[in-house]
Amino acid sequence: MAEFFDVADELVRRSGVVVERRKGAAHPRYPEVVYPLDYGHVPATTGGDGAEVDVFVGTAGGGVCGALVTADPGKGDVEVKLLVGCSPAEAAEAERFLRETLRLGVRRVTFE
């Protein structure tokens, strides 16, 4: 498992992160959906949906500390969303957001 996080962390270090939605921002098409953390993507990567790899960015600092694997029956896809610099509480909040607000199947994987 450590190898996955080492490689993911290298991708983030090399490409950086583009924050598209700041913590507290509403989704542009769904105003009732408010993001609990900064949310964006890693440029020059490709995720499960063909778009760039998604990230939640916390306030703890540091690199990739976990990932959320999501299954979306509506879109028929499975994706990995990286957790970058998230405290345990922030990682739990991102997971809760995906599960309860967006109604996705979610499994959290953390580097320990």
Number of C-alpha atoms within 10 A of each C-alpha: 9 10 9 13 19 14 12 19 20 14 17 20 13 12 14 14 20 15 16 13 18 16 16 12 17 15 13 10 7 8 9 11 15 17 20 20 22 20 23 20 24 22 17 12 14 13 15 14 13 10 13 15 21 25 25 29 30 23 12 12 12 13 20 26 22 24 25 23 17 21 18 14 11 8 8 8 12 16 18 20 21 31 25 25 19 24 17 14 10 19 26 12 16 24 21 16 19 16 16 11 13 11 15 19 16 20 14 17 17 17 13 7
